[in-house]
Every structure is written in structure tokens, then in C-alpha cells.
Amino acid sequence: MRKLVEEVAAAGLESLLGENVTLFCLNYIYTGKLIGVNEKFVLLGQAKIVYETGDFSEKQWKDAQPLLTDWYVQTSAIESFGILK
């Protein structure tokens, strides 16, 4: 059975604007408030880079270092995303 994906406005990353998201990327994990999205980049406010996750059932990352400014991540580097913590 084949399922087709229907394109919907404000879906995917756009639907998460204003939320605290986690981006699993090619080399790193980033987390922060999603404050901007376009075709090439997303912009995270209060961004952190996660060096060690720890147990995913925990409320805090084991080692997440704050980035001192808003942070841009290329959409082409994002493997998956969602709201985790």
C-alpha cells in the first residue's frame, strides 16, 4: 500500500514556531526556541548545543552548553526535529 504525503501550509518546522525544539543534525544536536524558519535556515533563540543527552526520559540534558547569541542552523543539516524537553 502506498501513502501520499499531502502538502499543508504551516506544517513541519513552521508549525513549531515559538516552541522549544530539538534539532538532530548531521554532527550535533541543537535545542532552543524556534524563532525563524526559511528554506535554508532555522533560527533558534536561547540556543544550546547538546554534547551529551543522558537518558531521554530525564527533564534536563546531561551536557547542553548555551550559545551566547541566537543561532542559525542549515535546514539541509537537519535529520529530524521535534519537541523533547
Secondary structure, DSSP 8 states (H G I E B T S, - for coil): --------TT-GGGGGTTSEEEEEESS-EEEEEEEEE-SSEEEEEEEEEEEE---TTSSS-SEEEE-SS-EEEEGGGEEEEE---
